[in-house]
């Protein structure tokens, strides 16, 4: 009886502490240059994430942030 309780307790601990798998996204981040100015728009799957335009360094930082949040690959 004691062995069964210990085995059940062990199984509860083993499976209750596990976390789900992190599935990487297949969405792609990209940048689109403004046709006149030297500013860039951030896109996910060729769709703008907002109406904002950024200088290149800031646009790259936004794509890195989105990739860190698993919203897209860069």
CHARMM-style PDB file with segment names, atoms N, HN, CA, C and O in Angstrom:
ATOM      1  N   UNK     1       0.825  -1.199   0.000  1.00  0.00      PROA
ATOM      2  CA  UNK     1       0.000   0.000   0.000  1.00  0.00      PROA
ATOM      3  C   UNK     1       0.865   1.257   0.000  1.00  0.00      PROA
ATOM      4  O   UNK     1       0.620   2.189  -0.766  1.00  0.00      PROA
ATOM      5  N   UNK     2       1.877   1.277   0.863  1.00  0.00      PROA
ATOM      6  HN  UNK     2       2.077   0.520   1.486  1.00  0.00      PROA
ATOM      7  CA  UNK     2       2.756   2.436   0.962  1.00  0.00      PROA
ATOM      8  C   UNK     2       3.506   2.663  -0.354  1.00  0.00      PROA
ATOM      9  O   UNK     2       3.726   3.803  -0.765  1.00  0.00      PROA
ATOM     10  N   UNK     3       3.891   1.574  -1.001  1.00  0.00      PROA
ATOM     11  HN  UNK     3       3.713   0.649  -0.667  1.00  0.00      PROA
ATOM     12  CA  UNK     3       4.602   1.672  -2.280  1.00  0.00      PROA
ATOM     13  C   UNK     3       3.711   2.268  -3.368  1.00  0.00      PROA
ATOM     14  O   UNK     3       4.181   3.055  -4.189  1.00  0.00      PROA
ATOM     15  N   UNK     4       2.436   1.900  -3.380  1.00  0.00      PROA
ATOM     16  HN  UNK     4       2.055   1.260  -2.712  1.00  0.00      PROA
ATOM     17  CA  UNK     4       1.501   2.447  -4.366  1.00  0.00      PROA
ATOM     18  C   UNK     4       1.306   3.946  -4.161  1.00  0.00      PROA
ATOM     19  O   UNK     4       1.247   4.705  -5.129  1.00  0.00      PROA
ATOM     20  N   UNK     5       1.207   4.371  -2.912  1.00  0.00      PROA
ATOM     21  HN  UNK     5       1.256   3.755  -2.126  1.00  0.00      PROA
ATOM     22  CA  UNK     5       1.040   5.801  -2.625  1.00  0.00      PROA
ATOM     23  C   UNK     5       2.278   6.581  -3.050  1.00  0.00      PROA
ATOM     24  O   UNK     5       2.169   7.668  -3.618  1.00  0.00      PROA
ATOM     25  N   UNK     6       3.453   6.027  -2.775  1.00  0.00      PROA
ATOM     26  HN  UNK     6       3.542   5.144  -2.314  1.00  0.00      PROA
ATOM     27  CA  UNK     6       4.696   6.700  -3.180  1.00  0.00      PROA
ATOM     28  C   UNK     6       4.799   6.784  -4.700  1.00  0.00      PROA
ATOM     29  O   UNK     6       5.226   7.805  -5.240  1.00  0.00      PROA
ATOM     30  N   UNK     7       4.411   5.718  -5.386  1.00  0.00      PROA
ATOM     31  HN  UNK     7       4.065   4.889  -4.948  1.00  0.00      PROA
ATOM     32  CA  UNK     7       4.462   5.719  -6.847  1.00  0.00      PROA
ATOM     33  C   UNK     7       3.480   6.742  -7.421  1.00  0.00      PROA
ATOM     34  O   UNK     7       3.809   7.465  -8.362  1.00  0.00      PROA
ATOM     35  N   UNK     8       2.277   6.799  -6.851  1.00  0.00      PROA
ATOM     36  HN  UNK     8       2.010   6.212  -6.087  1.00  0.00      PROA
ATOM     37  CA  UNK     8       1.292   7.773  -7.305  1.00  0.00      PROA
ATOM     38  C   UNK     8       1.773   9.199  -7.054  1.00  0.00      PROA
ATOM     39  O   UNK     8       1.611  10.068  -7.910  1.00  0.00      PROA
ATOM     40  N   UNK     9       2.357   9.440  -5.898  1.00  0.00      PROA
ATOM     41  HN  UNK     9       2.488   8.734  -5.203  1.00  0.00      PROA
ATOM     42  CA  UNK     9       2.893  10.760  -5.558  1.00  0.00      PROA
ATOM     43  C   UNK     9       4.005  11.151  -6.535  1.00  0.00      PROA
ATOM     44  O   UNK     9       4.058  12.290  -7.001  1.00  0.00      PROA
ATOM     45  N   UNK    10       4.882  10.208  -6.838  1.00  0.00      PROA
ATOM     46  HN  UNK    10       4.839   9.283  -6.460  1.00  0.00      PROA
ATOM     47  CA  UNK    10       5.970  10.472  -7.784  1.00  0.00      PROA
ATOM     48  C   UNK    10       5.423  10.835  -9.164  1.00  0.00      PROA
ATOM     49  O   UNK    10       5.910  11.773  -9.795  1.00  0.00      PROA
ATOM     50  N   UNK    11       4.424  10.106  -9.632  1.00  0.00      PROA
ATOM     51  HN  UNK    11       4.028   9.343  -9.120  1.00  0.00      PROA
ATOM     52  CA  UNK    11       3.833  10.391 -10.943  1.00  0.00      PROA
ATOM     53  C   UNK    11       3.155  11.757 -10.970  1.00  0.00      PROA
ATOM     54  O   UNK    11       3.225  12.472 -11.970  1.00  0.00      PROA
ATOM     55  N   UNK    12       2.496  12.115  -9.862  1.00  0.00      PROA
ATOM     56  HN  UNK    12       2.439  11.534  -9.050  1.00  0.00      PROA
ATOM     57  CA  UNK    12       1.854  13.437  -9.798  1.00  0.00      PROA
ATOM     58  C   UNK    12       2.885  14.551  -9.916  1.00  0.00      PROA
ATOM     59  O   UNK    12       2.683  15.519 -10.650  1.00  0.00      PROA
ATOM     60  N   UNK    13       3.975  14.412  -9.202  1.00  0.00      PROA
ATOM     61  HN  UNK    13       4.139  13.626  -8.606  1.00  0.00      PROA
ATOM     62  CA  UNK    13       5.023  15.434  -9.243  1.00  0.00      PROA
ATOM     63  C   UNK    13       5.655  15.484 -10.626  1.00  0.00      PROA
ATOM     64  O   UNK    13       5.907  16.564 -11.161  1.00  0.00      PROA
ATOM     65  N   UNK    14       5.906  14.335 -11.193  1.00  0.00      PROA
ATOM     66  HN  UNK    14       5.701  13.458 -10.758  1.00  0.00      PROA
ATOM     67  CA  UNK    14       6.572  14.258 -12.498  1.00  0.00      PROA
ATOM     68  C   UNK    14       5.779  14.964 -13.585  1.00  0.00      PROA
ATOM     69  O   UNK    14       6.365  15.676 -14.400  1.00  0.00      PROA
ATOM     70  N   UNK    15       4.475  14.790 -13.619  1.00  0.00      PROA
ATOM     71  HN  UNK    15       3.999  14.212 -12.957  1.00  0.00      PROA
ATOM     72  CA  UNK    15       3.675  15.334 -14.713  1.00  0.00      PROA
ATOM     73  C   UNK    15       3.050  16.683 -14.401  1.00  0.00      PROA
ATOM     74  O   UNK    15       2.656  17.389 -15.329  1.00  0.00      PROA
ATOM     75  N   UNK    16       2.944  17.066 -13.162  1.00  0.00      PROA
ATOM     76  HN  UNK    16       3.264  16.492 -12.408  1.00  0.00      PROA
ATOM     77  CA  UNK    16       2.338  18.354 -12.846  1.00  0.00      PROA
ATOM     78  C   UNK    16       3.308  19.505 -13.042  1.00  0.00      PROA
ATOM     79  O   UNK    16       2.874  20.644 -13.220  1.00  0.00      PROA
ATOM     80  N   UNK    17       4.580  19.249 -13.016  1.00  0.00      PROA
ATOM     81  HN  UNK    17       4.933  18.324 -12.872  1.00  0.00      PROA
ATOM     82  CA  UNK    17       5.584  20.318 -13.134  1.00  0.00      PROA
ATOM     83  C   UNK    17       6.068  20.521 -14.559  1.00  0.00      PROA
ATOM     84  O   UNK    17       6.865  21.426 -14.807  1.00  0.00      PROA
ATOM     85  N   UNK    18       5.622  19.727 -15.483  1.00  0.00      PROA
ATOM     86  HN  UNK    18       4.974  18.993 -15.282  1.00  0.00      PROA
ATOM     87  CA  UNK    18       6.098  19.886 -16.852  1.00  0.00      PROA
ATOM     88  C   UNK    18       5.342  21.012 -17.544  1.00  0.00      PROA
ATOM     89  O   UNK    18       4.182  21.284 -17.235  1.00  0.00      PROA
ATOM     90  N   UNK    19       6.009  21.649 -18.469  1.00  0.00      PROA
ATOM     91  HN  UNK    19       6.951  21.428 -18.720  1.00  0.00      PROA
ATOM     92  CA  UNK    19       5.371  22.723 -19.230  1.00  0.00      PROA
ATOM     93  C   UNK    19       5.185  22.262 -20.671  1.00  0.00      PROA
ATOM     94  O   UNK    19       5.813  21.304 -21.120  1.00  0.00      PROA
ATOM     95  N   UNK    20       4.312  22.963 -21.381  1.00  0.00      PROA
ATOM     96  HN  UNK    20       3.802  23.741 -21.016  1.00  0.00      PROA
ATOM     97  CA  UNK    20       4.051  22.623 -22.770  1.00  0.00      PROA
ATOM     98  C   UNK    20       5.218  22.994 -23.664  1.00  0.00      PROA
ATOM     99  O   UNK    20       6.066  23.810 -23.302  1.00  0.00      PROA
ATOM    100  N   UNK    21       5.245  22.394 -24.813  1.00  0.00      PROA
ATOM    101  HN  UNK    21       4.557  21.731 -25.107  1.00  0.00      PROA
ATOM    102  CA  UNK    21       6.298  22.701 -25.783  1.00  0.00      PROA
ATOM    103  C   UNK    21       6.101  24.098 -26.342  1.00  0.00      PROA
ATOM    104  O   UNK    21       4.972  24.545 -26.543  1.00  0.00      PROA
ATOM    105  N   UNK    22       7.203  24.780 -26.591  1.00  0.00      PROA
ATOM    106  HN  UNK    22       8.120  24.417 -26.427  1.00  0.00      PROA
ATOM    107  CA  UNK    22       7.148  26.070 -27.268  1.00  0.00      PROA
ATOM    108  C   UNK    22       7.288  25.799 -28.755  1.00  0.00      PROA
ATOM    109  O   UNK    22       8.297  25.266 -29.216  1.00  0.00      PROA
ATOM    110  N   UNK    23       6.265  26.175 -29.488  1.00  0.00      PROA
ATOM    111  HN  UNK    23       5.445  26.608 -29.113  1.00  0.00      PROA
ATOM    112  CA  UNK    23       6.264  25.929 -30.928  1.00  0.00      PROA
ATOM    113  C   UNK    23       6.689  27.212 -31.626  1.00  0.00      PROA
ATOM    114  O   UNK    23       6.000  28.227 -31.525  1.00  0.00      PROA
ATOM    115  N   UNK    24       7.815  27.181 -32.333  1.00  0.00      PROA
ATOM    116  HN  UNK    24       8.375  26.356 -32.416  1.00  0.00      PROA
ATOM    117  CA  UNK    24       8.257  28.388 -33.027  1.00  0.00      PROA
ATOM    118  C   UNK    24       7.284  28.774 -34.141  1.00  0.00      PROA
ATOM    119  O   UNK    24       6.687  27.919 -34.796  1.00  0.00      PROA
ATOM    120  N   UNK    25       7.147  30.057 -34.331  1.00  0.00      PROA
ATOM    121  HN  UNK    25       7.632  30.751 -33.799  1.00  0.00      PROA
ATOM    122  CA  UNK    25       6.242  30.563 -35.356  1.00  0.00      PROA
ATOM    123  C   UNK    25       6.869  30.421 -36.744  1.00  0.00      PROA
ATOM    124  O   UNK    25       8.090  30.351 -36.883  1.00  0.00      PROA
ATOM    125  N   UNK    26       6.035  30.380 -37.739  1.00  0.00      PROA
ATOM    126  HN  UNK    26       5.043  30.436 -37.626  1.00  0.00      PROA
ATOM    127  CA  UNK    26       6.525  30.352 -39.123  1.00  0.00      PROA
ATOM    128  C   UNK    26       6.295  31.698 -39.808  1.00  0.00      PROA
ATOM    129  O   UNK    26       6.602  31.857 -40.989  1.00  0.00      PROA
ATOM    130  N   UNK    27       5.752  32.668 -39.063  1.00  0.00      PROA
ATOM    131  HN  UNK    27       5.503  32.539 -38.104  1.00  0.00      PROA
ATOM    132  CA  UNK    27       5.543  34.008 -39.614  1.00  0.00      PROA
ATOM    133  C   UNK    27       6.892  34.706 -39.794  1.00  0.00      PROA
ATOM    134  O   UNK    27       7.825  34.482 -39.022  1.00  0.00      PROA
ATOM    135  N   UNK    28       6.983  35.545 -40.813  1.00  0.00      PROA
ATOM    136  HN  UNK    28       6.225  35.726 -41.440  1.00  0.00      PROA
ATOM    137  CA  UNK    28       8.254  36.184 -41.161  1.00  0.00      PROA
ATOM    138  C   UNK    28       8.154  37.699 -41.002  1.00  0.00      PROA
ATOM    139  O   UNK    28       7.231  38.332 -41.513  1.00  0.00      PROA
ATOM    140  N   UNK    29       9.122  38.266 -40.286  1.00  0.00      PROA
ATOM    141  HN  UNK    29       9.872  37.751 -39.871  1.00  0.00      PROA
ATOM    142  CA  UNK    29       9.239  39.726 -40.165  1.00  0.00      PROA
ATOM    143  C   UNK    29      10.072  40.246 -41.331  1.00  0.00      PROA
ATOM    144  O   UNK    29      11.037  39.612 -41.759  1.00  0.00      PROA
ATOM    145  N   UNK    30       9.686  41.390 -41.823  1.00  0.00      PROA
ATOM    146  HN  UNK    30       8.903  41.905 -41.475  1.00  0.00      PROA
ATOM    147  CA  UNK    30      10.471  42.038 -42.872  1.00  0.00      PROA
ATOM    148  C   UNK    30      10.305  43.546 -42.747  1.00  0.00      PROA
ATOM    149  O   UNK    30       9.474  44.035 -41.981  1.00  0.00      PROA
ATOM    150  N   UNK    31      11.107  44.268 -43.508  1.00  0.00      PROA
ATOM    151  HN  UNK    31      11.782  43.871 -44.130  1.00  0.00      PROA
ATOM    152  CA  UNK    31      11.049  45.727 -43.520  1.00  0.00      PROA
ATOM    153  C   UNK    31      10.718  46.200 -44.927  1.00  0.00      PROA
ATOM    154  O   UNK    31      11.146  45.610 -45.919  1.00  0.00      PROA
ATOM    155  N   UNK    32       9.946  47.279 -44.989  1.00  0.00      PROA
ATOM    156  HN  UNK    32       9.599  47.758 -44.183  1.00  0.00      PROA
ATOM    157  CA  UNK    32       9.595  47.893 -46.265  1.00  0.00      PROA
ATOM    158  C   UNK    32      10.062  49.343 -46.217  1.00  0.00      PROA
ATOM    159  O   UNK    32       9.681  50.100 -45.325  1.00  0.00      PROA
ATOM    160  N   UNK    33      10.886  49.717 -47.182  1.00  0.00      PROA
ATOM    161  HN  UNK    33      11.196  49.101 -47.907  1.00  0.00      PROA
ATOM    162  CA  UNK    33      11.405  51.085 -47.230  1.00  0.00      PROA
ATOM    163  C   UNK    33      10.362  52.015 -47.853  1.00  0.00      PROA
ATOM    164  O   UNK    33       9.695  51.661 -48.825  1.00  0.00      PROA
ATOM    165  N   UNK    34      10.237  53.191 -47.282  1.00  0.00      PROA
ATOM    166  HN  UNK    34      10.779  53.478 -46.492  1.00  0.00      PROA
ATOM    167  CA  UNK    34       9.345  54.215 -47.834  1.00  0.00      PROA
ATOM    168  C   UNK    34       9.867  54.615 -49.216  1.00  0.00      PROA
ATOM    169  O   UNK    34      11.077  54.696 -49.427  1.00  0.00      PROA
ATOM    170  N   UNK    35       8.968  54.859 -50.136  1.00  0.00      PROA
ATOM    171  HN  UNK    35       7.985  54.793 -49.964  1.00  0.00      PROA
ATOM    172  CA  UNK    35       9.398  55.138 -51.513  1.00  0.00      PROA
ATOM    173  C   UNK    35      10.156  56.449 -51.663  1.00  0.00      PROA
ATOM    174  O   UNK    35      10.932  56.601 -52.607  1.00  0.00      PROA
ATOM    175  N   UNK    36       9.946  57.420 -50.737  1.00  0.00      PROA
ATOM    176  HN  UNK    36       9.315  57.297 -49.971  1.00  0.00      PROA
ATOM    177  CA  UNK    36      10.655  58.692 -50.825  1.00  0.00      PROA
ATOM    178  C   UNK    36      11.708  58.855 -49.735  1.00  0.00      PROA
ATOM    179  O   UNK    36      12.851  59.226 -50.006  1.00  0.00      PROA
ATOM    180  N   UNK    37      11.308  58.573 -48.511  1.00  0.00      PROA
ATOM    181  HN  UNK    37      10.380  58.272 -48.291  1.00  0.00      PROA
ATOM    182  CA  UNK    37      12.165  58.867 -47.370  1.00  0.00      PROA
ATOM    183  C   UNK    37      12.947  57.635 -46.924  1.00  0.00      PROA
ATOM    184  O   UNK    37      12.666  56.512 -47.341  1.00  0.00      PROA
ATOM    185  N   UNK    38      13.931  57.878 -46.069  1.00  0.00      PROA
ATOM    186  HN  UNK    38      14.159  58.790 -45.731  1.00  0.00      PROA
ATOM    187  CA  UNK    38      14.748  56.792 -45.544  1.00  0.00      PROA
ATOM    188  C   UNK    38      14.169  56.291 -44.217  1.00  0.00      PROA
ATOM    189  O   UNK    38      14.838  56.319 -43.184  1.00  0.00      PROA
ATOM    190  N   UNK    39      12.932  55.839 -44.263  1.00  0.00      PROA
ATOM    191  HN  UNK    39      12.389  55.816 -45.102  1.00  0.00      PROA
ATOM    192  CA  UNK    39      12.262  55.262 -43.103  1.00  0.00      PROA
ATOM    193  C   UNK    39      11.662  53.919 -43.525  1.00  0.00      PROA
ATOM    194  O   UNK    39      11.458  53.650 -44.709  1.00  0.00      PROA
ATOM    195  N   UNK    40      11.386  53.086 -42.519  1.00  0.00      PROA
ATOM    196  HN  UNK    40      11.551  53.305 -41.557  1.00  0.00      PROA
ATOM    197  CA  UNK    40      10.975  51.711 -42.798  1.00  0.00      PROA
ATOM    198  C   UNK    40       9.731  51.344 -42.010  1.00  0.00      PROA
ATOM    199  O   UNK    40       9.512  51.832 -40.901  1.00  0.00      PROA
ATOM    200  N   UNK    41       8.926  50.482 -42.595  1.00  0.00      PROA
ATOM    201  HN  UNK    41       9.104  50.085 -43.495  1.00  0.00      PROA
ATOM    202  CA  UNK    41       7.737  49.953 -41.950  1.00  0.00      PROA
ATOM    203  C   UNK    41       7.993  48.477 -41.645  1.00  0.00      PROA
ATOM    204  O   UNK    41       8.570  47.761 -42.463  1.00  0.00      PROA
ATOM    205  N   UNK    42       7.565  48.030 -40.478  1.00  0.00      PROA
ATOM    206  HN  UNK    42       7.096  48.611 -39.813  1.00  0.00      PROA
ATOM    207  CA  UNK    42       7.745  46.632 -40.080  1.00  0.00      PROA
ATOM    208  C   UNK    42       6.541  45.823 -40.558  1.00  0.00      PROA
ATOM    209  O   UNK    42       5.392  46.207 -40.342  1.00  0.00      PROA
ATOM    210  N   UNK    43       6.829  44.694 -41.212  1.00  0.00      PROA
ATOM    211  HN  UNK    43       7.762  44.382 -41.387  1.00  0.00      PROA
ATOM    212  CA  UNK    43       5.786  43.823 -41.756  1.00  0.00      PROA
ATOM    213  C   UNK    43       5.899  42.428 -41.149  1.00  0.00      PROA
ATOM    214  O   UNK    43       6.996  41.953 -40.857  1.00  0.00      PROA
ATOM    215  N   UNK    44       4.756  41.782 -40.965  1.00  0.00      PROA
ATOM    216  HN  UNK    44       3.865  42.168 -41.202  1.00  0.00      PROA
ATOM    217  CA  UNK    44       4.717  40.356 -40.646  1.00  0.00      PROA
ATOM    218  C   UNK    44       3.919  39.700 -41.762  1.00  0.00      PROA
ATOM    219  O   UNK    44       2.757  40.033 -41.995  1.00  0.00      PROA
ATOM    220  N   UNK    45       4.559  38.767 -42.442  1.00  0.00      PROA
ATOM    221  HN  UNK    45       5.503  38.497 -42.253  1.00  0.00      PROA
ATOM    222  CA  UNK    45       3.954  38.103 -43.612  1.00  0.00      PROA
ATOM    223  C   UNK    45       3.462  39.120 -44.632  1.00  0.00      PROA
ATOM    224  O   UNK    45       2.366  38.988 -45.178  1.00  0.00      PROA
ATOM    225  N   UNK    46       4.274  40.125 -44.879  1.00  0.00      PROA
ATOM    226  HN  UNK    46       5.164  40.232 -44.435  1.00  0.00      PROA
ATOM    227  CA  UNK    46       4.023  41.179 -45.876  1.00  0.00      PROA
ATOM    228  C   UNK    46       2.841  42.084 -45.534  1.00  0.00      PROA
ATOM    229  O   UNK    46       2.337  42.799 -46.400  1.00  0.00      PROA
ATOM    230  N   UNK    47       2.390  42.056 -44.254  1.00  0.00      PROA
ATOM    231  HN  UNK    47       2.800  41.475 -43.551  1.00  0.00      PROA
ATOM    232  CA  UNK    47       1.318  42.942 -43.803  1.00  0.00      PROA
ATOM    233  C   UNK    47       1.872  43.859 -42.722  1.00  0.00      PROA
ATOM    234  O   UNK    47       2.526  43.380 -41.795  1.00  0.00      PROA
ATOM    235  N   UNK    48       1.631  45.161 -42.813  1.00  0.00      PROA
ATOM    236  HN  UNK    48       1.100  45.550 -43.566  1.00  0.00      PROA
ATOM    237  CA  UNK    48       2.162  46.086 -41.801  1.00  0.00      PROA
ATOM    238  C   UNK    48       1.608  45.787 -40.413  1.00  0.00      PROA
ATOM    239  O   UNK    48       0.434  45.450 -40.260  1.00  0.00      PROA
ATOM    240  N   UNK    49       2.468  45.913 -39.403  1.00  0.00      PROA
ATOM    241  HN  UNK    49       3.421  46.187 -39.527  1.00  0.00      PROA
ATOM    242  CA  UNK    49       2.003  45.698 -38.033  1.00  0.00      PROA
ATOM    243  C   UNK    49       1.322  46.954 -37.499  1.00  0.00      PROA
ATOM    244  O   UNK    49       0.530  46.888 -36.559  1.00  0.00      PROA
ATOM    245  N   UNK    50       1.639  48.109 -38.110  1.00  0.00      PROA
ATOM    246  HN  UNK    50       2.282  48.163 -38.874  1.00  0.00      PROA
ATOM    247  CA  UNK    50       1.006  49.381 -37.740  1.00  0.00      PROA
ATOM    248  C   UNK    50       1.258  50.378 -38.869  1.00  0.00      PROA
ATOM    249  O   UNK    50       1.877  50.046 -39.880  1.00  0.00      PROA
ATOM    250  N   UNK    51       0.777  51.587 -38.683  1.00  0.00      PROA
ATOM    251  HN  UNK    51       0.275  51.857 -37.861  1.00  0.00      PROA
ATOM    252  CA  UNK    51       0.998  52.635 -39.686  1.00  0.00      PROA
ATOM    253  C   UNK    51       2.284  53.409 -39.428  1.00  0.00      PROA
ATOM    254  O   UNK    51       2.603  54.344 -40.162  1.00  0.00      PROA
ATOM    255  N   UNK    52       3.025  53.030 -38.393  1.00  0.00      PROA
ATOM    256  HN  UNK    52       2.766  52.270 -37.796  1.00  0.00      PROA
ATOM    257  CA  UNK    52       4.243  53.752 -38.018  1.00  0.00      PROA
ATOM    258  C   UNK    52       5.402  53.425 -38.950  1.00  0.00      PROA
ATOM    259  O   UNK    52       5.524  52.308 -39.454  1.00  0.00      PROA
ATOM    260  N   UNK    53       6.244  54.423 -39.165  1.00  0.00      PROA
ATOM    261  HN  UNK    53       6.145  55.330 -38.756  1.00  0.00      PROA
ATOM    262  CA  UNK    53       7.466  54.279 -39.944  1.00  0.00      PROA
ATOM    263  C   UNK    53       8.629  54.577 -39.006  1.00  0.00      PROA
ATOM    264  O   UNK    53       8.540  55.483 -38.177  1.00  0.00      PROA
ATOM    265  N   UNK    54       9.725  53.816 -39.130  1.00  0.00      PROA
ATOM    266  HN  UNK    54       9.797  53.080 -39.803  1.00  0.00      PROA
ATOM    267  CA  UNK    54      10.857  53.911 -38.220  1.00  0.00      PROA
ATOM    268  C   UNK    54      12.147  54.146 -38.995  1.00  0.00      PROA
ATOM    269  O   UNK    54      12.249  53.812 -40.175  1.00  0.00      PROA
ATOM    270  N   UNK    55      13.135  54.730 -38.308  1.00  0.00      PROA
ATOM    271  HN  UNK    55      13.052  55.001 -37.349  1.00  0.00      PROA
ATOM    272  CA  UNK    55      14.466  54.731 -38.907  1.00  0.00      PROA
ATOM    273  C   UNK    55      14.950  53.286 -38.885  1.00  0.00      PROA
ATOM    274  O   UNK    55      14.423  52.459 -38.140  1.00  0.00      PROA
ATOM    275  N   UNK    56      15.947  52.987 -39.696  1.00  0.00      PROA
ATOM    276  HN  UNK    56      16.375  53.658 -40.301  1.00  0.00      PROA
ATOM    277  CA  UNK    56      16.363  51.593 -39.897  1.00  0.00      PROA
ATOM    278  C   UNK    56      16.706  50.878 -38.587  1.00  0.00      PROA
ATOM    279  O   UNK    56      16.259  49.754 -38.357  1.00  0.00      PROA
ATOM    280  N   UNK    57      17.496  51.527 -37.730  1.00  0.00      PROA
ATOM    281  HN  UNK    57      17.858  52.440 -37.916  1.00  0.00      PROA
ATOM    282  CA  UNK    57      17.931  50.890 -36.482  1.00  0.00      PROA
ATOM    283  C   UNK    57      16.735  50.555 -35.585  1.00  0.00      PROA
ATOM    284  O   UNK    57      16.687  49.482 -34.982  1.00  0.00      PROA
ATOM    285  N   UNK    58      15.778  51.472 -35.501  1.00  0.00      PROA
ATOM    286  HN  UNK    58      15.817  52.343 -35.990  1.00  0.00      PROA
ATOM    287  CA  UNK    58      14.592  51.223 -34.676  1.00  0.00      PROA
ATOM    288  C   UNK    58      13.716  50.118 -35.282  1.00  0.00      PROA
ATOM    289  O   UNK    58      13.150  49.302 -34.555  1.00  0.00      PROA
ATOM    290  N   UNK    59      13.611  50.098 -36.593  1.00  0.00      PROA
ATOM    291  HN  UNK    59      14.072  50.761 -37.183  1.00  0.00      PROA
ATOM    292  CA  UNK    59      12.824  49.058 -37.256  1.00  0.00      PROA
ATOM    293  C   UNK    59      13.437  47.677 -37.003  1.00  0.00      PROA
ATOM    294  O   UNK    59      12.717  46.706 -36.770  1.00  0.00      PROA
ATOM    295  N   UNK    60      14.762  47.596 -37.049  1.00  0.00      PROA
ATOM    296  HN  UNK    60      15.348  48.385 -37.237  1.00  0.00      PROA
ATOM    297  CA  UNK    60      15.436  46.329 -36.752  1.00  0.00      PROA
ATOM    298  C   UNK    60      15.208  45.922 -35.304  1.00  0.00      PROA
ATOM    299  O   UNK    60      15.019  44.740 -35.015  1.00  0.00      PROA
ATOM    300  N   UNK    61      15.223  46.890 -34.389  1.00  0.00      PROA
ATOM    301  HN  UNK    61      15.377  47.850 -34.624  1.00  0.00      PROA
ATOM    302  CA  UNK    61      14.950  46.590 -32.978  1.00  0.00      PROA
ATOM    303  C   UNK    61      13.533  46.059 -32.786  1.00  0.00      PROA
ATOM    304  O   UNK    61      13.313  45.149 -31.987  1.00  0.00      PROA
ATOM    305  N   UNK    62      12.576  46.622 -33.512  1.00  0.00      PROA
ATOM    306  HN  UNK    62      12.754  47.361 -34.161  1.00  0.00      PROA
ATOM    307  CA  UNK    62      11.185  46.152 -33.426  1.00  0.00      PROA
ATOM    308  C   UNK    62      11.092  44.711 -33.920  1.00  0.00      PROA
ATOM    309  O   UNK    62      10.419  43.891 -33.296  1.00  0.00      PROA
ATOM    310  N   UNK    63      11.758  44.391 -35.030  1.00  0.00      PROA
ATOM    311  HN  UNK    63      12.305  45.057 -35.536  1.00  0.00      PROA
ATOM    312  CA  UNK    63      11.715  43.018 -35.539  1.00  0.00      PROA
ATOM    313  C   UNK    63      12.371  42.047 -34.558  1.00  0.00      PROA
ATOM    314  O   UNK    63      11.898  40.923 -34.386  1.00  0.00      PROA
ATOM    315  N   UNK    64      13.457  42.476 -33.917  1.00  0.00      PROA
ATOM    316  HN  UNK    64      13.841  43.389 -34.057  1.00  0.00      PROA
ATOM    317  CA  UNK    64      14.107  41.612 -32.919  1.00  0.00      PROA
ATOM    318  C   UNK    64      13.183  41.389 -31.731  1.00  0.00      PROA
ATOM    319  O   UNK    64      13.096  40.274 -31.216  1.00  0.00      PROA
ATOM    320  N   UNK    65      12.493  42.434 -31.290  1.00  0.00      PROA
ATOM    321  HN  UNK    65      12.564  43.339 -31.708  1.00  0.00      PROA
ATOM    322  CA  UNK    65      11.560  42.312 -30.179  1.00  0.00      PROA
ATOM    323  C   UNK    65      10.416  41.356 -30.527  1.00  0.00      PROA
ATOM    324  O   UNK    65      10.035  40.513 -29.714  1.00  0.00      PROA
ATOM    325  N   UNK    66       9.881  41.491 -31.722  1.00  0.00      PROA
ATOM    326  HN  UNK    66      10.190  42.176 -32.382  1.00  0.00      PROA
ATOM    327  CA  UNK    66       8.809  40.594 -32.161  1.00  0.00      PROA
ATOM    328  C   UNK    66       9.298  39.147 -32.252  1.00  0.00      PROA
ATOM    329  O   UNK    66       8.566  38.219 -31.909  1.00  0.00      PROA
ATOM    330  N   UNK    67      10.529  38.961 -32.712  1.00  0.00      PROA
ATOM    331  HN  UNK    67      11.124  39.715 -32.990  1.00  0.00      PROA
ATOM    332  CA  UNK    67      11.091  37.609 -32.790  1.00  0.00      PROA
ATOM    333  C   UNK    67      11.301  37.034 -31.390  1.00  0.00      PROA
ATOM    334  O   UNK    67      11.057  35.847 -31.171  1.00  0.00      PROA
ATOM    335  N   UNK    68      11.747  37.849 -30.449  1.00  0.00      PROA
ATOM    336  HN  UNK    68      11.946  38.813 -30.627  1.00  0.00      PROA
ATOM    337  CA  UNK    68      11.920  37.383 -29.071  1.00  0.00      PROA
ATOM    338  C   UNK    68      10.599  36.981 -28.438  1.00  0.00      PROA
ATOM    339  O   UNK    68      10.556  36.105 -27.574  1.00  0.00      PROA
ATOM    340  N   UNK    69       9.514  37.627 -28.875  1.00  0.00      PROA
ATOM    341  HN  UNK    69       9.548  38.338 -29.577  1.00  0.00      PROA
ATOM    342  CA  UNK    69       8.183  37.302 -28.369  1.00  0.00      PROA
ATOM    343  C   UNK    69       7.525  36.170 -29.176  1.00  0.00      PROA
ATOM    344  O   UNK    69       6.355  35.853 -28.967  1.00  0.00      PROA
ATOM    345  N   UNK    70       8.282  35.573 -30.089  1.00  0.00      PROA
ATOM    346  HN  UNK    70       9.233  35.831 -30.259  1.00  0.00      PROA
ATOM    347  CA  UNK    70       7.817  34.472 -30.928  1.00  0.00      PROA
ATOM    348  C   UNK    70       6.632  34.869 -31.803  1.00  0.00      PROA
ATOM    349  O   UNK    70       5.762  34.044 -32.085  1.00  0.00      PROA
ATOM    350  N   UNK    71       6.595  36.128 -32.232  1.00  0.00      PROA
ATOM    351  HN  UNK    71       7.301  36.798 -32.003  1.00  0.00      PROA
ATOM    352  CA  UNK    71       5.529  36.585 -33.126  1.00  0.00      PROA
ATOM    353  C   UNK    71       5.958  36.475 -34.585  1.00  0.00      PROA
ATOM    354  O   UNK    71       5.118  36.468 -35.485  1.00  0.00      PROA
ATOM    355  N   UNK    72       7.266  36.389 -34.817  1.00  0.00      PROA
ATOM    356  HN  UNK    72       7.948  36.395 -34.086  1.00  0.00      PROA
ATOM    357  CA  UNK    72       7.770  36.215 -36.171  1.00  0.00      PROA
ATOM    358  C   UNK    72       9.238  35.811 -36.124  1.00  0.00      PROA
ATOM    359  O   UNK    72       9.897  35.922 -35.091  1.00  0.00      PROA
ATOM    360  N   UNK    73       9.735  35.342 -37.262  1.00  0.00      PROA
ATOM    361  HN  UNK    73       9.200  35.252 -38.101  1.00  0.00      PROA
ATOM    362  CA  UNK    73      11.155  35.054 -37.415  1.00  0.00      PROA
ATOM    363  C   UNK    73      11.764  36.230 -38.171  1.00  0.00      PROA
ATOM    364  O   UNK    73      11.106  36.863 -38.996  1.00  0.00      PROA
ATOM    365  N   UNK    74      13.008  36.504 -37.881  1.00  0.00      PROA
ATOM    366  HN  UNK    74      13.542  35.989 -37.211  1.00  0.00      PROA
ATOM    367  CA  UNK    74      13.659  37.580 -38.645  1.00  0.00      PROA
ATOM    368  C   UNK    74      14.918  37.099 -39.263  1.00  0.00      PROA
ATOM    369  OT1 UNK    74      15.602  37.864 -39.943  1.00  0.00      PROA
TER     370      UNK     74
END
